[in-house]
Amino acid sequence: MTRRRFAVRAGLAVAAGRMLPEFAYAQRAAVTAPLAADMVWLNANENPDGPPQASIEAMVRCLPTTGRYHYQEFRDFYATLARSEDLGPEQVLIGAGSSEVLHCAVDAFTSPTRPLIAISPTYEGPIDTTRAYGRTVISVPLTTQHTADVKKLAEEAAKAGGALVYLCNPNNPTGSVTPKADIGWLVANLPPDAILLVDEAYHHFADTPEFESALAYVRQGKNVVITRTFSKIYGMAGLRAGYACGRADLIRRMAPFRNNVISYVTVQAVIAALEVTPKVIPERRARLLKTRAELCAWLRGKGLGYIESHANFVMIDLGREARPFIFGMPQRGVAVGRPFPPLDNMLRVSIGTDADMAKFKEVFWSMYNA
């Protein structure tokens, strides 16, 4: 490596280092001390169920063996996860949560001459990473139905002459779904040198025939990469496991930017979770959809608007500035989502247990009427 190339890489590393604390988006909900002993955490789109029991047992069993790296076992792990998506191991990249593989996509597919084109508002990780590198970000506002403006995304990609197009579906923070027909149109109309990056962190929670995973386009060999995570429905946010799926050549371009292998303990938790997926996922999905529906019914009863959600959170339209709630509710024992400009009158609330939501309603309504 030449001194010049080393300096460039070092500069990028410094930029990324400055940016890394900003990756803790889920913890930026303005929670200040002192915290209530019984704080209800509805700020980070976590799953209160935690890891499946099978995963907990697997982690306990493997702990005595963690004095070794176990690198020789990771190849089988990659193959197991790939099979769960009906893909080959060469089509999957595993990272520390989906944040890492999203970061890898930015590293691989943007450059000083290749922008990131993203819907807005959306999850900020890829956007902030791109900006930290000094690269261009082009924002395309959501439609009035809170869906991606796919024609505008394609238009901007064509003008750029090559780009990474980022689309979170279902979207964070709105919880809205971009219809499958629109995704299909976008895949068919992207310019040849554009890559579509679809973040499907919340795909398990979509409850509409309009949603369809973009994984089929990966299997068809299109210029599509999707990312998924074990942080949400699997309840493993603190274990940090996520992955990207894509054509083998696209995964090879992303792989050099992955930092390292994930924890061996996490590997065992994921393997165990995959084994119980047919039972655990339907149960957790049904429970969350029920609690989400009950919250929405309560909001309607109070005359409050919200964006129809297909994620494990709801964006509530307060009809007034949301920041007093964001900063004030933690002092009353309920942490809620961070601000999401320009949706300044909206409050994002994660779906917790029924008891969590009861406390949220009590605290929120008392503040709303104060």
N, C-alpha and C positions, 0 to 999 in steps of 0.2 A: 504494500500500500504506500503511495507517495505521501509526502508530508502535507501536500495540499488536500488530498482526499481525506487524510486523517483529521486535518483542521476542520474540514466541512462536516465530517461525521461528529467530531467533538462539539462543534457549534450546535448541531441538531440535537445532540444529547443534552446539552445545557438547556436548550429551549424546551425540550420535552421534560427535563427535570423541573423547570419552573412551573410547567403546566400540570405535573402529576397530581398535586393536591386537589386540583380542580376536578379530578376524576371521582372524587368522593361526592358526586352530585347528590346521592341519596341522603347524605348527612348535612346538606346545606339548607335545612329548613328553619334556620334562625332559632335553633333551640339554645336557650341560655340558662345558666345556673341561677338559682338552685332548682333542681329538677325534683318533681314529685316522686316519692318512693314507688308509687303505682302508676308511673307514666304509661300512657297508651301511645304506642308508636305507629302512626298512620302516615308517616312522611316519606317512606322509602320504597313503597310497593313490594314489601316483603311478604312472606307467607307465614302467618302465625303458627301454622301446623309444624313448621320445622322439617327436618329431613324425615323420610319414611323410617319406620322402626327398623326395617331390614337394613337400611344404610347405617343407622346408629350401631346396630349389632356388628356389622361388618367393620366399622371403624374401631370399635373396641377390640375386636379379634386381632386386627392388624397392628395395633399400637406397639406391642412388644417387639415387632420386627422392623420398626422404623429407624433402627440404628444403621440400616443399609439403604442405599439409593434405590434399588430395585429397577434400575434402568432397563434391564433385560426383559422386564415384564410389560413395558409400555407398548411395545409393538402389538401384542395381543389385545391390549386395552383399546388402542386406536382402531383395530379391526372390529372389535366388539361394538364400539360406538358407531362406526361406519355402517355395520350391518343393521343396526337399529333404524337407520334411515334408508336402507336398501341402496347403499353406496359402497364403493371400494375405499380402502384405507387411504389411497392417494387422493381422494376427493374430500378429505376432512382435515381440518386444522384445529387442534384443541388448545385452548388458552385459559388464562385465569379470568373466568367470567367471559361474557361476550365482549366486555370492554377491550380486552387485549386483542382479540381477533378483529374487532372494528378498527382498532389502532393499526394493526398490520395491513388492513385494506387501504387505509389512508397512506401509509408508508409506501405501499406497492403501486398504487394506482393514481396517486396525485403527484404533482411535481410543480416547479415554478411555471410551467406552461400548461399544466393539466389541472383544472380547478376541481373542487368538490362542489357539486350542485345538490342542494338539500331543500326539502320542504321546510316551512317555517310557520309556527313553532314546532319543534321536535326535540328529541333527545340531543343534548349538546355535545356529547363526547367526540364524535368524528369532526364536528365543526370546530371545536376548540383545539383539537389536535392539529387540524389543517392550518388554522390561524397561527398556532404556536410555531409552525415551521415557516411562517411567512408566505404561505401559499394562498391562492385566491379561493374565497367561498362565495358562491352565488346562491342567494336565498330566493325561493319561489313560494309565495304565500299559499296556504291552504285555500281551497274553494270555500264558498259560503256554507257548504255541507260538511266542512272539516275533512275533506278528502284531498288526496294529492292531485294537483293540476298536471296531469301526465303530459298533456300536449305542450305545456310551457316547459316542463322538465326536458322533454325531447328537443324542443326548439333551442333551449340554452345549451344542451349538449352538442347539437349540430353547430351552433355558432362558435363554441369553444374548440371544435375540431378534435375532440377527445376529452373525456372527463370521467370522474367517478360520481355516479348519481346515487345519493343516499335517501332511502325511503323506509321509515319505521312503520310497520303494519302488523297489528294495530298500532296506532301512533301513540307515543308518549310526548306530551301530557294529555292529549285530547281523548284518548281511548277510542278514537274513531277508526273505521276500516275503509281503506281504499278498495273499491269493488274489484273482483277478479277480472272482469272484462277490461277495466282500465289498466290493470297490471299487464294483462296480455297484450293490450295495444302498445304499452310502453316498451315491452320486450321486443315486439315486432318492429317498432319504429325508432329504436335507438340507433344512432350512427355506429358504424362498424368499430370505431376505436373507443367506444364508451362501455363502461362496466356498470351494471346495476347492482347496488348493495342493498339488500332487503333485510332489515332488522326485525326478526320475528320473536323477540323476547316474550311477547304476550300472546302468542298464537293459540295457546291452550284455552284462553278465556273468550275467544271470539264466539259469538252466538248468533250468527246470521249466515244465510246461504250466500251472501255477497262476499264472504271471506273465503279465500283459497290460498293455501301456502304456495310460495314461489318455488318450492323444492322441485316440482315437476320440470321447471325450466333448467334447473341444474342437471337433472337426469337426461334432458334433451341436449345437453352440451351448449346451452346458450351462454352469452356473456353476463351471467348472473351469479352472484355470491349471496348466500343467505347466512345469517348468524342466529344462533339460539343459545339459551342459557339454562342452567340448572338452578338459578337463583330464585325463580318465581314459583311456578306450580310445585316444583320439587322441594322448595323450602331450604335451599342450600346457599343462601346469599353469602354467608361467611366462609363457605368452603371454596368459593371462587372456581367455578367450572363452567366453561362455555365452549362453543365451537363454531367454526365456519364450514359451510359446504359449498363446493364449487367444482368446476372442471379441473382436472388434474393440473393443467398448466397454470391456471390461475392460483391454485393452492401453492404450487411451487414458487410462484412469485411472492406470495405472502409469507411463506415459511421462514425465510431468513430474518424476518423482523420480530418473530416471536421471541420473548425473553428467555424462557426456560420451560422445562416440564412442570406440570402442576404437582401438587403434593400427592404422595403415594396414599396417604389417608383419604384424600378426596377421590382418588382413582377407585378405591375400594367402595366408597360411598356411592359413586356413580354406577359402578357395575351392579351393585345390589339394587339400586333404584330402577335400573333398566329391567331387571328381572321381575320386579313387582309392578311395572308400569301399567299392564292391562287392568289391574285392580285399583291401584292408588290414584291414577290420573282421573278416571271417571268419578270416583268418590270426591276427590278434592274439587274438581270442576263443578260438580253439582252443588256442593256446599257453598262454594264461593258465589256462583250465579244466584243462588237463593238469597244470600245475604246482600248481594249487590242489588237485586230486584227490590228487596225490602227497603233498602236505603233510598232508592229512587222513588218508590211509592211514598215514603215519608216526605221526601222533598216536594213531590207533587202536591201532597196534602197541605204543605206549608206555603204553597204558591211560589216555590223557588224553581228556577230553570236549571238545566244541566245538559251537558253533551251526552248523547246516548253512548254508553261505554261498552266496549268489547275487550276490556282489560281488567286488571285487578285493582282498579281505582276509578274514581268518578270525578269529573271536573264540574264544579258547582258554580253557577252564575249567581253571584251575590247581588248584582245590581248596584254595587258600590266597591270602593277600593278594598282589595283583599289583604293588603299588608297588615292592617291592624289585627286581623284574625291570625295570620301566619306568625306574627311576632307575639301576639297575646295569648293564644290558646296553650302553648307549652307551659306558661306560667300557671295554668289551671289544670295541667295534667294530661294534655292531649297535644301531641306533635303532629302537625299537618305539613303538606308539601310546600316547597319553596316557591317563590314568585316565578312566573313564566310570562315575561313581557312578550308580545303586547297584550296578553290576556290579563290585564291588570285587575279586572273585576272578578276573576275566577279563582277558585280555591280547589286544588287537587287533594283528594282524600283517598288514601289506600283503604282497601277492604280488609278489616281485621276479623276477629271473632265477633259473635253476636254481642258479647259483653263489651268488647271494645267499641262497637258501633253505638251501643246504648249510651256509653259515656260520651262519645263524640256528640251525639244528638243533644244531650243535656248541656254540655259546655258550649257548643256552637250556638244553640238556640238562645241560651242566656246572654251570650255576647251579641247576638244578632238583634235582640230586643232591648239591649241596654241603652 
